Amino acid sequence: MASGKQVVVLVKQQTARNTPATLSASTDALLILQDDFDVGYERERTRVTQLDGKLNAPEVLPGAANFMQSLSVGVIGSGTAGAAPRFAALLKGGGFAETLVAAGSGITARAEYNLAPNPGSQIGLSMAVYSGDQLHPGADVFGTIDIALATNSLGKLTFKAKGRLNGDVSAAAVPNGTFVRRLPLPGSPTNTSKVRIGAVGGVTYANAALSGGTEFLMSSYSFSSGAKVDYQAWCGGDDTDISDAEPTIKIQCAMSASEYVAMCGRDKAGTGFSMGFMHALDTAGAPAAGSSWGMHAPVAKITSIKKTAEVNGQIVADIEASLQPSAPGLTDAVRLWFL
């Protein structure tokens, strides 16, 4: 891993498949976290063994290679109400569809993202990773999205990707990137709301706000898009695709004994629950334009529920669930929004 001072990552969504975008250090530089950073490529190889009467090792011939990338960014709003954060390119490369909502009468400006992987309509990213005076170029890059937040830990998005190599790894000076510097916030009593949990349809989302359900203290949350990213080499070319998203969440929260029993009842009945929360609130615990973000899931089916401890008379429950849309054919299995 190169040190943070030696790494600049440029990323931009392409306008079409197999058409790399033109990247600029002044508009496409992404401010990444130093942890979880890795870049390289994976090459297929063919072994050739020819019998010549000697105990010689086989020849190994290089074949197709694909771009590989893993990085993390802090999750925070863009700083401008309703504007997409720069790392939103990663969300779009991870199968999320973007909707920018302008402010209006009774309408809150926001950028919304719904997980909606449709292989036929997905367009990947172009990336240029400068690390230690080396350039790793990628095109048609897709990846999985993982988001994590916990008490005293930053909200973090991790993008693990594959793509086509857009040229060879080469020597290149690290450019001077122009970054949007936004400081992510850790989970805390004031920065983060309680998590709302209710029956399916009980916690609702509208106009960048959550309503309904019961509020619970939460110590950690994680989300995984569960998308499948494929690289395929052909005779005459190669391509990548994203499909088969199986989104999941993990929540650790505090609840009473009766509330825990009710959650176990949902598990047994297979009825599931709905949930949502917000983060990066202002000092008064209210949503802040340009900073706050939230997550909503209308249908979460429990796959595991465990009582892990008792703290101050409350049960600490670890809940894992798979996410589903509110109805077949819809794309609301998970919604993220940024004010």
C-alpha positions as CSV (number, residue, x, y, z in Angstrom):
1,M,0.0,0.0,0.0
2,A,1.3,3.4,-1.0
3,S,1.0,6.2,1.5
4,G,-1.9,8.6,1.1
5,K,0.5,11.4,-0.1
6,Q,1.5,9.2,-3.1
7,V,-2.0,8.4,-4.3
8,V,-4.4,10.3,-6.5
9,V,-7.5,8.5,-7.9
10,L,-9.6,10.0,-10.8
11,V,-13.0,8.5,-11.5
12,K,-15.8,9.4,-13.8
13,Q,-18.9,7.6,-15.2
14,Q,-18.6,6.9,-18.9
15,T,-21.3,8.0,-21.4
16,A,-21.4,4.6,-23.1
17,R,-19.9,1.1,-22.7
18,N,-16.5,0.5,-24.2
19,T,-16.0,4.2,-24.5
20,P,-13.5,5.4,-21.8
21,A,-14.2,8.8,-20.4
22,T,-11.6,11.6,-20.5
23,L,-10.4,12.2,-16.9
24,S,-9.3,15.5,-15.4
25,A,-7.4,16.0,-12.2
26,S,-9.2,19.2,-11.7
27,T,-12.8,17.8,-11.8
28,D,-12.5,14.0,-11.2
29,A,-10.1,13.6,-8.3
30,L,-11.6,11.6,-5.4
31,L,-10.5,12.1,-1.9
32,I,-10.1,8.6,-0.5
33,L,-9.3,7.2,2.9
34,Q,-5.8,5.7,3.4
35,D,-7.2,2.4,4.8
36,D,-8.6,-0.3,2.4
37,F,-6.7,1.0,-0.6
38,D,-5.4,-1.4,-3.2
39,V,-4.9,-1.4,-6.9
40,G,-3.6,-3.8,-9.5
41,Y,-4.6,-6.2,-12.2
42,E,-5.3,-9.9,-12.5
43,R,-3.9,-11.8,-15.5
44,E,-5.0,-15.1,-16.9
45,R,-2.2,-17.4,-17.9
46,T,-1.9,-20.5,-20.1
47,R,0.6,-23.3,-19.2
48,V,2.1,-25.1,-22.2
49,T,3.9,-28.4,-21.6
50,Q,5.8,-29.8,-24.6
51,L,7.4,-33.2,-24.2
52,D,11.1,-33.1,-25.3
53,G,12.5,-36.0,-23.3
54,K,13.7,-33.7,-20.5
55,L,12.3,-32.8,-17.1
56,N,11.7,-29.1,-18.1
57,A,9.1,-26.8,-16.6
58,P,6.2,-25.8,-18.8
59,E,6.0,-22.5,-20.6
60,V,3.6,-20.0,-19.1
61,L,2.0,-17.6,-21.6
62,P,0.3,-14.3,-20.5
63,G,-3.4,-13.9,-21.4
64,A,-6.1,-11.4,-20.8
65,A,-5.9,-9.1,-17.8
66,N,-8.5,-7.1,-15.9
67,F,-8.2,-4.0,-13.8
68,M,-8.8,-4.4,-10.0
69,Q,-9.4,-1.7,-7.4
70,S,-10.4,-1.4,-3.8
71,L,-10.8,1.9,-2.0
72,S,-12.8,3.6,0.7
73,V,-14.2,7.1,1.0
74,G,-15.8,9.0,3.9
75,V,-19.6,9.3,3.5
76,I,-20.8,12.9,3.8
77,G,-22.9,15.3,1.7
78,S,-21.3,17.4,-1.1
79,G,-21.5,20.7,0.9
80,T,-24.1,22.1,-1.5
81,A,-27.8,21.4,-0.9
82,G,-29.1,18.9,-3.5
83,A,-25.8,18.4,-5.2
84,A,-24.3,14.9,-5.7
85,P,-21.2,14.2,-3.7
86,R,-18.2,13.5,-5.9
87,F,-18.0,9.9,-4.7
88,A,-21.5,9.3,-6.2
89,A,-19.7,8.1,-9.3
90,L,-18.8,5.0,-7.2
91,L,-22.5,4.4,-6.3
92,K,-23.4,4.6,-10.0
93,G,-20.6,2.1,-10.8
94,G,-22.1,-0.1,-8.1
95,G,-25.5,-0.4,-9.6
96,F,-27.2,2.6,-8.1
97,A,-29.5,4.9,-10.1
98,E,-29.2,8.6,-9.4
99,T,-32.0,11.1,-9.1
100,L,-31.3,14.8,-8.4
101,V,-34.2,16.6,-6.8
102,A,-34.3,20.4,-7.0
103,A,-35.7,22.5,-4.2
104,G,-39.2,23.8,-4.6
105,S,-42.4,24.6,-2.7
106,G,-42.4,22.0,0.1
107,I,-39.6,20.0,-1.7
108,T,-36.2,19.4,-0.1
109,A,-33.3,19.5,-2.4
110,R,-31.5,16.1,-2.4
111,A,-29.6,13.5,-4.4
112,E,-31.2,10.1,-4.2
113,Y,-29.7,6.7,-5.1
114,N,-31.7,3.5,-5.5
115,L,-30.0,0.1,-6.0
116,A,-31.3,-1.0,-9.4
117,P,-28.9,-3.3,-11.2
118,N,-30.1,-3.9,-14.7
119,P,-27.2,-5.3,-16.7
120,G,-28.5,-4.0,-20.0
121,S,-28.5,-0.4,-18.9
122,Q,-25.5,-0.2,-16.6
123,I,-22.7,2.1,-17.7
124,G,-19.3,1.6,-15.9
125,L,-16.6,4.0,-14.8
126,S,-13.3,5.1,-16.1
127,M,-10.6,5.3,-13.4
128,A,-7.0,6.4,-13.3
129,V,-5.1,5.4,-10.2
130,Y,-1.8,7.2,-9.7
131,S,0.2,5.4,-7.0
132,G,3.9,5.9,-6.3
133,D,4.5,7.4,-9.8
134,Q,2.7,4.6,-11.5
135,L,-0.6,4.8,-13.5
136,H,-3.1,2.0,-13.4
137,P,-5.8,2.8,-15.9
138,G,-9.3,1.1,-16.0
139,A,-12.4,1.4,-18.1
140,D,-15.9,-0.1,-17.8
141,V,-15.3,-0.5,-14.1
142,F,-18.1,-1.9,-11.9
143,G,-17.9,-2.7,-8.2
144,T,-19.6,-3.8,-5.0
145,I,-20.7,-1.2,-2.5
146,D,-20.3,-1.6,1.3
147,I,-21.3,1.1,3.7
148,A,-20.4,1.0,7.4
149,L,-21.1,3.3,10.4
150,A,-20.6,2.8,14.1
151,T,-20.3,4.7,17.3
152,N,-17.0,6.6,17.2
153,S,-16.2,5.4,13.7
154,L,-16.5,7.3,10.4
155,G,-19.3,6.6,8.0
156,K,-17.3,4.8,5.3
157,L,-18.1,3.5,1.8
158,T,-15.9,0.8,0.3
159,F,-15.8,0.1,-3.4
160,K,-14.3,-3.1,-4.7
161,A,-14.2,-3.2,-8.4
162,K,-13.2,-4.9,-11.6
163,G,-12.9,-3.5,-15.1
164,R,-11.0,-3.6,-18.4
165,L,-7.5,-2.5,-18.5
166,N,-7.5,0.8,-20.4
167,G,-3.9,0.5,-21.5
168,D,-0.8,-0.8,-19.7
169,V,0.5,0.1,-16.2
170,S,3.0,2.8,-16.9
171,A,5.3,5.3,-15.2
172,A,3.5,8.6,-14.6
173,A,3.9,11.4,-12.1
174,V,1.1,11.8,-9.6
175,P,-0.9,14.8,-10.7
176,N,-2.0,17.7,-8.5
177,G,-5.7,16.9,-7.9
178,T,-8.4,19.4,-7.1
179,F,-10.4,17.8,-4.3
180,V,-13.7,18.5,-2.7
181,R,-12.6,18.4,0.9
182,R,-15.5,17.3,3.1
183,L,-14.8,15.8,6.6
184,P,-16.9,12.8,7.4
185,L,-18.3,12.4,10.9
186,P,-18.2,9.5,13.3
187,G,-21.4,7.9,14.7
188,S,-22.3,9.7,17.9
189,P,-25.3,10.7,20.1
190,T,-25.6,14.0,18.2
191,N,-24.3,13.2,14.7
192,T,-26.5,10.1,14.2
193,S,-30.2,9.6,14.6
194,K,-31.7,6.6,16.3
195,V,-32.7,3.8,13.9
196,R,-36.4,3.5,13.1
197,I,-37.7,-0.1,12.9
198,G,-41.3,-1.0,12.2
199,A,-43.5,-3.5,10.4
200,V,-43.1,-3.8,6.7
201,G,-44.5,-0.5,5.4
202,G,-44.3,1.0,8.9
203,V,-41.2,3.1,8.4
204,T,-41.7,5.3,5.3
205,Y,-39.5,7.7,3.3
206,A,-40.7,10.9,1.6
207,N,-39.0,14.2,0.8
208,A,-35.7,13.3,2.5
209,A,-37.4,12.4,5.8
210,L,-38.3,9.3,7.6
211,S,-41.5,8.7,9.6
212,G,-43.2,5.8,11.5
213,G,-41.8,2.8,13.4
214,T,-40.1,2.8,16.8
215,E,-36.8,4.4,17.5
216,F,-34.0,2.4,18.9
217,L,-30.5,3.3,20.0
218,M,-28.0,1.9,17.5
219,S,-24.3,1.1,17.9
220,S,-23.4,-0.1,14.4
221,Y,-24.8,-0.4,10.9
222,S,-23.4,-2.0,7.8
223,F,-24.8,-2.4,4.3
224,S,-23.6,-4.6,1.4
225,S,-24.9,-4.3,-2.1
226,G,-24.2,-8.0,-2.8
227,A,-23.7,-7.3,-6.5
228,K,-21.9,-9.7,-8.8
229,V,-19.3,-8.2,-11.0
230,D,-18.0,-10.2,-13.9
231,Y,-15.1,-9.8,-16.2
232,Q,-15.1,-11.8,-19.4
233,A,-12.3,-12.2,-21.9
234,W,-13.3,-13.1,-25.5
235,C,-11.5,-13.7,-28.7
236,G,-11.4,-10.2,-30.1
237,G,-12.2,-8.3,-27.0
238,D,-13.3,-8.2,-23.3
239,D,-16.1,-6.7,-21.2
240,T,-17.5,-6.4,-17.7
241,D,-20.9,-6.4,-16.2
242,I,-22.8,-6.1,-12.9
243,S,-25.8,-8.2,-11.9
244,D,-27.5,-10.3,-9.3
245,A,-27.5,-7.8,-6.4
246,E,-28.5,-9.4,-3.1
247,P,-28.4,-6.4,-0.7
248,T,-28.0,-7.1,3.0
249,I,-27.8,-5.1,6.3
250,K,-26.4,-5.7,9.7
251,I,-27.6,-3.6,12.7
252,Q,-26.7,-3.7,16.3
253,C,-29.2,-1.9,18.5
254,A,-30.6,-1.8,22.0
255,M,-34.2,-2.8,22.8
256,S,-36.4,-4.1,25.6
257,A,-37.1,-7.7,26.3
258,S,-40.6,-7.4,24.8
259,E,-39.3,-5.7,21.7
260,Y,-36.7,-8.4,21.2
261,V,-39.3,-11.1,21.5
262,A,-41.4,-9.2,18.9
263,M,-38.4,-9.2,16.5
264,C,-37.9,-12.9,17.0
265,G,-41.6,-13.3,16.2
266,R,-41.1,-11.5,12.9
267,D,-38.2,-13.8,12.2
268,K,-40.3,-16.9,12.8
269,A,-43.2,-15.6,10.7
270,G,-41.0,-14.4,7.9
271,T,-42.8,-11.1,7.9
272,G,-39.7,-8.9,8.1
273,F,-39.5,-5.2,9.0
274,S,-38.8,-1.8,7.6
275,M,-36.0,0.5,8.8
276,G,-34.1,3.7,8.3
277,F,-31.8,6.3,9.9
278,M,-29.9,9.5,9.2
279,H,-26.3,10.6,9.9
280,A,-24.2,13.8,9.8
281,L,-26.8,15.8,11.6
282,D,-26.2,19.3,12.9
283,T,-25.3,20.1,16.5
284,A,-29.0,20.2,17.4
285,G,-29.5,16.7,15.9
286,A,-31.4,18.0,12.9
287,P,-30.8,17.3,9.2
288,A,-28.2,19.7,7.7
289,A,-28.3,20.7,4.0
290,G,-25.1,19.8,2.3
291,S,-24.0,17.3,4.9
292,S,-26.6,14.9,6.1
293,W,-27.4,11.6,4.5
294,G,-29.8,8.7,5.2
295,M,-30.8,5.2,4.3
296,H,-34.2,3.5,4.0
297,A,-35.2,-0.1,3.5
298,P,-39.0,-0.9,3.1
299,V,-38.7,-4.7,3.4
300,A,-35.9,-6.4,5.4
301,K,-36.2,-10.1,5.9
302,I,-34.3,-11.4,9.0
303,T,-31.6,-13.9,8.3
304,S,-30.1,-13.9,11.8
305,I,-31.0,-12.4,15.1
306,K,-28.9,-12.8,18.3
307,K,-28.9,-11.4,21.8
308,T,-25.3,-10.5,22.4
309,A,-25.4,-8.6,25.7
310,E,-27.4,-6.7,28.2
311,V,-26.5,-3.0,28.9
312,N,-28.2,-0.7,31.3
313,G,-31.2,-3.0,31.4
314,Q,-31.6,-3.3,27.6
315,I,-30.9,-6.2,25.3
316,V,-28.2,-5.6,22.7
317,A,-29.4,-7.3,19.5
318,D,-27.4,-8.2,16.4
319,I,-29.8,-8.3,13.4
320,E,-28.9,-9.4,9.9
321,A,-31.4,-9.1,7.1
322,S,-31.7,-9.3,3.3
323,L,-33.4,-6.3,1.6
324,Q,-36.2,-6.6,-0.9
325,P,-38.2,-4.0,-2.9
326,S,-41.7,-3.0,-1.6
327,A,-43.2,-4.8,-4.6
328,P,-41.9,-6.9,-7.5
329,G,-40.3,-4.8,-10.2
330,L,-39.7,-1.8,-8.1
331,T,-36.2,-0.4,-7.3
332,D,-36.6,0.7,-3.7
333,A,-35.0,-2.2,-1.9
334,V,-32.5,0.3,-0.6
335,R,-32.5,4.1,-0.9
336,L,-29.7,6.5,0.0
337,W,-30.1,10.2,0.0
338,F,-27.8,13.2,0.5
339,L,-29.1,16.6,1.5
